Amino acid sequence: MVEALKKDDVARLTELIEAGKLRPVIDRRYPLREVPESLRYLEAGHAKGKVVITM
């Protein structure tokens, strides 16, 4: 039963994403070489959304 609920949740999230009703909030992007700075930013509590590391 629990497994079915998880599949239903994933299916619902997929529907919302595909419909454009759910989008992640990306606060900042950092290149891989700036990972230490990104961690300082997160630890300081400044992030209002996700912090993305680009490669």
C-alpha positions as CSV (number, residue, x, y, z in Angstrom):
1,M,0.0,0.0,0.0
2,V,2.7,2.5,0.9
3,E,4.5,1.7,-2.4
4,A,1.4,2.5,-4.4
5,L,1.0,5.8,-2.6
6,K,4.6,6.8,-3.5
7,K,3.9,5.9,-7.2
8,D,0.8,8.0,-7.1
9,D,2.7,10.9,-5.6
10,V,5.3,10.7,-8.3
11,A,2.7,10.5,-11.0
12,R,0.9,13.6,-9.6
13,L,4.2,15.6,-9.4
14,T,4.9,14.6,-13.0
15,E,1.5,15.9,-14.1
16,L,2.1,19.2,-12.3
17,I,5.5,19.6,-13.8
18,E,4.4,18.8,-17.3
19,A,1.5,21.2,-17.0
20,G,3.9,24.0,-16.0
21,K,2.2,24.4,-12.6
22,L,5.2,23.3,-10.5
23,R,8.6,24.8,-11.1
24,P,11.7,24.7,-8.8
25,V,13.0,28.0,-7.5
26,I,16.6,28.4,-8.3
27,D,18.3,31.1,-6.1
28,R,21.8,30.9,-7.6
29,R,24.0,29.0,-9.9
30,Y,27.7,28.4,-9.1
31,P,30.3,26.8,-11.3
32,L,32.0,23.7,-9.9
33,R,35.1,25.6,-9.0
34,E,33.0,27.8,-6.6
35,V,31.6,25.0,-4.5
36,P,33.2,26.4,-1.3
37,E,31.5,29.8,-1.9
38,S,28.2,28.1,-2.6
39,L,28.4,26.2,0.7
40,R,29.2,29.4,2.6
41,Y,26.1,31.0,1.0
42,L,23.9,28.1,2.1
43,E,25.3,27.9,5.6
44,A,24.8,31.7,6.1
45,G,21.1,31.1,5.4
46,H,20.8,33.4,2.5
47,A,19.3,31.0,0.0
48,K,15.7,31.5,-0.9
49,G,15.6,28.6,-3.2
50,K,17.9,25.9,-4.5
51,V,21.5,26.5,-5.2
52,V,22.7,24.7,-8.4
53,I,26.3,23.6,-9.1
54,T,27.0,23.7,-12.9
55,M,29.7,21.6,-14.6
